[in-house]
């Protein structure tokens, strides 16, 4: 019996010793063993890194445990260490900070209007009567030199007779009188073609024909056949169509993207695949208080008269390229609501969270005013699969606590 008890004690001792040896040599060290040689300076919440705690526990800001900051990481800022398996699971894709010039671009919709610079007005300078009307409907297309109306005006006939009398005078003083009589015809609105006819035929014309001064559209018709008119009355308003204006509403915050002289390409649904080239000729100095927009006036070439007033067109504005600036792909920027950050990849297996100051954004690139340097590697995707602030915090938490 005694021998049996002694044997059992010996076996128990050997089992305990073997178990300790097996556990010590085959099982991985726990976290406390792995980190016991590293000195902890303080604990913090990675989402609020400026607040320090002197002991571990749960963050008062987020639903997560505080993360230790070790002495060998002091002065390194918001650094995190990520194992290769976590990097693979997150699908992290890297890019670089670049320095480049980005032209300012903007897309907007505008409405077509007549180019007021191509407006010609046929206005009566004397009293008269319309004896024959050749263009009888508004918005009728006319060609340069096309007859518009035949006018009978007593003052015109009187001025013609005076000029005709002086045409053949040979006296020295008659030259100056003749020039004054011709100038009177011009001031009274007699067409140049009529004056030249008087000089060549030596005959006056009781009825004078008005001709279209340009190619265009009759936008206002004030003359009626058989009707009389008084001096100052508008008989015809003709707008050219070789170029047109487009008035586009530009958001107040994007005004810098459409400087005067910026090139524009327009597209109309009525003419698919046909581009219309132009440029910004003015940014009207008045802000719509309801929409917070300004009107950009664009001049487009319209030689074939394909665009008509009232149409809507899509406009692509391209401003001059800026000086080279630091830029990153816009997907690299994380906006938390309180700050903007970019995650920078270190040469080792870790990442830094860099606070950045943002400039403008164009063509999928964002200008960085401060916080990064050219050539740095940055994270482009992985954590950006999240689509809410809560999942963003969760992903940053995973990055911050992985060892």
Wavefront OBJ file of the C-alpha trace (Angstrom):
o trace
v 0.000 0.000 0.000
v 2.776 2.393 0.933
v 4.619 1.619 -2.289
v 1.492 2.331 -4.267
v 1.050 5.780 -2.683
v 4.700 6.692 -3.274
v 4.436 5.626 -6.898
v 1.352 7.802 -7.419
v 3.077 10.847 -5.915
v 6.095 10.344 -8.173
v 3.863 10.041 -11.246
v 1.983 13.221 -10.320
v 5.234 15.131 -9.884
v 6.569 13.879 -13.189
v 3.259 14.805 -14.923
v 3.289 18.341 -13.499
v 6.918 18.825 -14.483
v 6.277 17.501 -17.995
v 3.160 19.600 -18.381
v 5.002 22.748 -17.365
v 7.818 21.933 -19.778
v 5.355 21.245 -22.598
v 3.412 24.429 -22.012
v 6.562 26.522 -21.697
v 8.174 25.169 -24.863
v 5.230 24.546 -27.166
v 2.509 27.173 -26.394
v 2.877 30.775 -27.729
v 3.544 33.456 -25.130
v 0.506 35.467 -24.080
v 0.126 39.185 -24.648
v 1.477 40.182 -21.260
v 4.649 38.151 -21.888
v 5.073 39.651 -25.360
v 4.699 43.211 -24.178
v 6.263 42.993 -20.711
v 9.575 44.282 -22.030
v 7.965 47.393 -23.581
v 7.321 50.378 -21.373
v 3.821 51.860 -21.569
v 3.767 55.660 -21.395
v -0.023 56.073 -21.404
v -3.266 54.784 -22.901
v -5.467 56.673 -25.372
v -8.429 56.381 -27.717
v -7.110 56.312 -31.347
v -10.087 58.433 -32.399
v -9.239 61.078 -29.754
v -5.437 60.756 -29.590
v -4.797 63.975 -27.682
v -6.519 62.724 -24.479
v -4.198 60.508 -22.377
v -5.070 58.028 -19.607
v -2.741 56.567 -16.970
v -4.333 53.101 -16.932
v -6.122 50.766 -19.354
v -9.874 50.488 -19.608
v -12.810 51.359 -21.805
v -12.780 54.607 -23.773
v -15.236 57.239 -22.508
v -15.601 58.461 -26.111
v -16.100 55.278 -28.153
v -17.266 51.720 -27.529
v -13.732 50.336 -27.549
v -10.784 49.580 -25.258
v -8.024 52.134 -24.752
v -4.836 51.452 -26.702
v -1.377 51.604 -25.051
v 1.319 53.932 -26.355
v 4.790 52.546 -25.721
v 7.995 54.415 -25.023
v 9.560 53.188 -28.266
v 6.670 54.801 -30.170
v 6.851 58.192 -28.439
v 7.029 61.169 -30.782
v 5.804 59.104 -33.723
v 2.296 60.619 -33.733
v -0.758 58.576 -34.551
v 1.033 55.427 -35.675
v -0.528 51.988 -35.989
v 0.911 48.562 -36.689
v -0.999 46.164 -38.941
v -0.241 42.502 -39.450
v 0.016 41.244 -43.051
v -3.149 39.179 -42.609
v -5.145 42.285 -41.629
v -3.727 44.176 -44.626
v -4.822 41.351 -46.905
v -8.276 41.132 -45.343
v -8.846 44.874 -45.709
v -7.746 44.859 -49.347
v -5.509 47.886 -48.787
v -4.301 49.554 -51.991
v -1.513 52.143 -51.948
v -0.715 55.240 -53.986
v 1.673 58.200 -53.754
v 1.522 61.914 -53.060
v 2.262 63.731 -56.337
v 2.975 67.260 -57.436
v 1.096 68.256 -60.582
v -0.900 70.990 -62.266
v -4.650 70.423 -62.340
v -6.816 72.458 -64.713
v -10.013 73.710 -63.124
v -13.050 72.013 -64.644
v -16.776 72.322 -64.126
v -19.912 70.938 -65.746
v -23.113 72.953 -65.881
v -26.301 73.366 -67.895
v -27.207 76.615 -69.650
v -29.883 78.081 -71.869
v -29.192 79.484 -75.339
v -29.879 83.160 -76.055
v -29.183 85.598 -78.876
v -25.741 87.180 -78.977
v -26.625 90.815 -78.327
v -23.397 91.924 -79.993
v -24.868 90.791 -83.332
v -28.023 92.895 -82.983
v -28.870 95.361 -85.751
v -31.793 97.828 -85.464
v -33.518 99.503 -88.419
v -34.967 102.654 -86.839
v -36.831 105.494 -88.539
v -35.067 108.868 -88.360
v -37.862 110.685 -90.233
v -41.622 110.430 -90.565
v -42.803 108.212 -93.397
v -45.029 105.459 -94.779
v -44.401 101.779 -95.537
v -45.490 101.382 -99.170
v -44.296 97.781 -99.564
v -43.392 95.199 -96.896
v -41.240 92.251 -98.010
v -40.670 90.573 -94.614
v -44.036 90.188 -92.932
v -43.514 87.756 -90.028
v -41.336 87.816 -86.906
v -38.529 85.226 -86.514
v -38.147 85.030 -90.285
v -34.601 84.324 -91.469
v -33.105 87.008 -93.700
v -29.882 87.282 -95.642
v -27.557 90.253 -95.828
v -28.772 92.612 -98.608
v -32.277 91.129 -98.722
v -35.062 93.757 -99.190
v -37.066 94.382 -96.025
v -39.477 97.201 -96.932
v -40.038 100.125 -99.275
v -40.333 103.502 -97.542
v -41.791 106.820 -98.697
v -40.471 109.776 -96.661
v -40.833 113.434 -97.744
v -37.695 114.517 -95.870
v -35.649 111.911 -97.690
v -36.916 113.166 -101.071
v -36.122 116.776 -100.170
v -32.593 115.908 -99.076
v -32.005 113.928 -102.277
v -33.032 116.840 -104.464
v -30.703 119.186 -102.585
v -27.771 116.822 -103.039
v -28.592 116.262 -106.721
v -28.547 120.016 -107.324
v -25.021 120.322 -105.928
v -23.590 117.285 -107.708
v -22.744 119.112 -110.924
v -21.728 122.421 -109.322
v -18.140 123.376 -110.142
v -17.635 126.350 -107.867
v -14.975 125.997 -105.198
v -17.470 126.570 -102.390
v -19.881 124.041 -103.930
v -17.535 121.183 -102.951
v -18.032 121.788 -99.242
v -21.780 122.270 -99.706
v -21.969 119.041 -101.677
v -20.176 117.139 -98.904
v -22.553 118.643 -96.307
v -25.590 117.627 -98.399
v -24.322 114.058 -98.706
v -23.696 113.892 -94.965
v -27.261 115.068 -94.372
v -28.570 112.071 -96.321
v -26.519 109.758 -94.120
v -27.763 111.409 -90.922
v -31.389 111.111 -92.060
v -30.905 107.370 -92.541
v -30.913 107.150 -96.331
v -29.200 103.855 -97.263
v -25.721 104.109 -98.780
v -26.872 102.141 -101.808
v -29.529 104.797 -102.527
v -26.967 107.624 -102.293
v -24.678 105.839 -104.742
v -27.610 105.353 -107.128
v -28.291 109.119 -107.081
v -24.625 109.807 -107.897
v -24.572 107.389 -110.805
v -28.016 108.013 -112.355
v -28.451 111.678 -111.391
v -32.037 110.849 -110.351
v -33.905 110.955 -107.074
v -36.047 108.123 -105.671
v -39.353 108.899 -104.042
v -39.591 105.407 -102.500
v -36.464 103.976 -100.913
v -35.873 100.298 -100.167
v -34.442 99.163 -96.829
v -32.108 96.121 -96.955
v -31.080 93.620 -94.249
v -27.679 94.675 -92.883
v -26.698 91.152 -91.697
v -27.691 87.495 -91.905
v -30.013 86.674 -89.032
v -33.523 86.479 -87.674
v -36.111 89.277 -87.500
v -36.776 89.297 -83.749
v -38.987 92.407 -83.816
v -41.214 93.614 -86.652
v -42.504 97.143 -86.151
v -43.392 97.937 -89.745
v -46.765 97.191 -91.334
v -47.609 97.620 -94.996
v -49.485 100.877 -95.608
v -48.865 102.103 -92.058
v -47.212 105.403 -91.241
v -44.448 105.767 -88.685
v -42.777 108.599 -86.837
v -39.144 109.427 -86.300
v -37.649 107.155 -83.664
v -39.908 104.168 -84.361
v -38.226 100.738 -84.563
v -39.031 99.128 -87.908
v -36.903 95.957 -87.662
v -34.649 94.255 -85.094
v -32.400 91.612 -86.608
v -30.227 89.261 -84.516
v -27.338 87.368 -86.052
v -26.908 83.625 -85.371
v -23.280 83.046 -86.349
v -22.570 82.970 -82.617
v -24.909 82.644 -79.646
v -24.775 83.178 -75.917
v -25.362 80.538 -73.276
v -26.235 81.656 -69.753
v -25.203 79.049 -67.188
v -25.777 79.132 -63.430
v -22.514 78.493 -61.583
v -22.456 77.698 -57.837
v -20.904 80.481 -55.802
v -18.318 78.070 -54.388
v -17.126 77.097 -57.916
v -16.801 80.548 -59.465
v -12.998 80.229 -59.553
v -13.386 77.316 -61.998
v -14.885 79.562 -64.707
v -12.589 82.593 -65.109
v -13.162 84.938 -68.020
v -11.561 83.445 -71.098
v -11.940 79.826 -69.941
v -12.592 77.449 -72.828
v -15.971 75.739 -73.059
v -17.297 72.760 -74.981
v -21.066 72.412 -75.261
v -23.298 69.506 -76.245
v -26.989 69.619 -77.152
v -29.341 66.648 -77.026
v -30.795 67.760 -80.367
v -27.348 67.358 -82.008
v -25.776 64.242 -80.431
v -22.047 63.933 -80.971
v -21.652 67.502 -82.258
v -19.420 69.667 -80.039
v -19.783 73.440 -79.977
v -16.651 75.385 -79.012
v -16.619 78.671 -77.138
v -15.308 80.617 -74.185
v -16.483 82.483 -71.117
v -16.911 86.160 -71.976
v -18.336 87.400 -68.672
v -19.256 86.379 -65.145
v -22.202 88.576 -64.272
v -21.588 90.314 -60.894
v -24.843 89.360 -59.214
v -25.566 86.405 -56.932
v -28.978 84.769 -56.887
v -29.857 84.931 -53.191
v -32.018 81.791 -53.367
v -29.780 79.432 -55.345
v -26.423 81.057 -54.431
v -25.336 80.983 -58.057
v -23.847 83.455 -60.518
v -24.502 83.614 -64.248
v -21.594 82.761 -66.524
v -22.078 84.135 -70.032
v -20.571 81.886 -72.691
v -20.126 82.694 -76.366
v -20.393 79.657 -78.676
v -19.692 79.332 -82.374
v -22.903 78.615 -84.314
v -21.936 78.954 -87.956
v -24.463 76.384 -89.184
v -27.244 77.912 -87.057
v -27.867 74.562 -85.328
v -28.432 76.150 -81.927
v -31.485 78.312 -81.364
v -32.457 80.554 -78.438
v -34.328 78.636 -75.759
v -32.393 75.379 -76.167
v -30.580 73.804 -73.217
v -26.993 72.641 -73.590
v -24.513 70.882 -71.313
v -21.315 72.868 -70.776
v -17.853 71.612 -69.861
v -15.696 74.477 -68.554
v -11.901 74.141 -68.598
v -9.891 76.852 -66.909
v -6.132 77.398 -67.165
v -3.908 74.938 -65.311
v -2.704 76.094 -61.911
v 0.852 76.028 -60.591
v 2.035 72.503 -59.612
v 0.586 71.512 -56.230
v 0.637 68.487 -53.946
v -2.307 66.262 -54.809
v -3.669 62.873 -53.761
v -6.506 60.778 -55.167
v -9.686 62.000 -53.527
v -10.470 58.496 -52.282
v -7.443 58.709 -49.985
v -8.996 61.493 -47.883
v -11.083 60.550 -44.832
v -13.371 63.303 -43.569
v -14.395 62.567 -39.982
v -16.431 65.732 -39.561
v -13.898 67.308 -37.207
v -10.755 66.822 -39.253
v -9.452 65.458 -42.560
v -6.907 62.661 -42.451
v -4.868 60.557 -44.846
v -3.342 57.236 -43.784
v 0.340 57.146 -44.730
v 2.162 53.826 -45.191
v 5.531 53.521 -43.476
v 8.435 51.553 -44.945
v 7.796 48.857 -42.324
v 4.486 47.119 -41.662
v 2.825 50.161 -40.087
v 0.795 53.235 -40.934
v 0.636 56.857 -39.802
v -2.557 58.872 -39.573
v -1.731 62.333 -40.954
v -3.941 65.364 -40.394
v -4.157 67.314 -43.658
v -5.438 70.676 -44.849
v -7.365 70.372 -48.100
v -7.532 72.620 -51.128
v -9.765 72.235 -54.156
v -10.870 68.985 -55.784
v -10.745 68.351 -59.535
v -10.993 65.246 -61.694
v -10.757 62.832 -58.782
v -7.732 64.541 -57.208
v -7.643 66.697 -54.073
v -5.070 69.418 -53.429
v -3.152 69.057 -50.145
v -2.120 72.377 -48.604
v -0.319 70.886 -45.587
v 0.268 67.588 -43.783
v 1.989 65.541 -46.507
v 5.148 65.618 -48.598
v 5.770 64.596 -52.178
v 6.462 60.899 -52.729
v 4.832 59.559 -49.546
v 2.902 56.322 -49.892
v -0.736 56.635 -48.895
v -3.654 54.250 -48.458
v -6.223 54.466 -51.258
v -8.637 51.655 -50.485
v -9.492 49.083 -47.877
v -10.898 51.140 -45.074
v -12.709 53.152 -47.705
v -15.131 50.297 -48.224
v -17.006 51.705 -45.256
v -19.914 54.051 -45.904
v -20.754 55.542 -42.528
v -18.992 57.231 -39.660
v -19.625 54.250 -37.384
v -17.953 51.750 -39.709
v -15.087 54.219 -40.227
v -14.420 54.281 -36.502
v -14.620 50.501 -36.410
v -12.026 50.129 -39.147
v -9.630 52.657 -37.572
v -10.071 50.783 -34.319
v -9.016 47.528 -35.998
v -5.939 49.247 -37.401
v -5.073 50.757 -34.050
v -5.387 47.599 -31.963
v -3.860 44.998 -34.321
v -0.378 43.941 -33.268
l 1 2 3 4 5 6 7 8 9 10 11 12 13 14 15 16 17 18 19 20 21 22 23 24 25 26 27 28 29 30 31 32 33 34 35 36 37 38 39 40 41 42 43 44 45 46 47 48 49 50 51 52 53 54 55 56 57 58 59 60 61 62 63 64 65 66 67 68 69 70 71 72 73 74 75 76 77 78 79 80 81 82 83 84 85 86 87 88 89 90 91 92 93 94 95 96 97 98 99 100 101 102 103 104 105 106 107 108 109 110 111 112 113 114 115 116 117 118 119 120 121 122 123 124 125 126 127 128 129 130 131 132 133 134 135 136 137 138 139 140 141 142 143 144 145 146 147 148 149 150 151 152 153 154 155 156 157 158 159 160 161 162 163 164 165 166 167 168 169 170 171 172 173 174 175 176 177 178 179 180 181 182 183 184 185 186 187 188 189 190 191 192 193 194 195 196 197 198 199 200 201 202 203 204 205 206 207 208 209 210 211 212 213 214 215 216 217 218 219 220 221 222 223 224 225 226 227 228 229 230 231 232 233 234 235 236 237 238 239 240 241 242 243 244 245 246 247 248 249 250 251 252 253 254 255 256 257 258 259 260 261 262 263 264 265 266 267 268 269 270 271 272 273 274 275 276 277 278 279 280 281 282 283 284 285 286 287 288 289 290 291 292 293 294 295 296 297 298 299 300 301 302 303 304 305 306 307 308 309 310 311 312 313 314 315 316 317 318 319 320 321 322 323 324 325 326 327 328 329 330 331 332 333 334 335 336 337 338 339 340 341 342 343 344 345 346 347 348 349 350 351 352 353 354 355 356 357 358 359 360 361 362 363 364 365 366 367 368 369 370 371 372 373 374 375 376 377 378 379 380 381 382 383 384 385 386 387 388 389 390 391 392 393 394 395 396 397 398 399 400 401 402 403
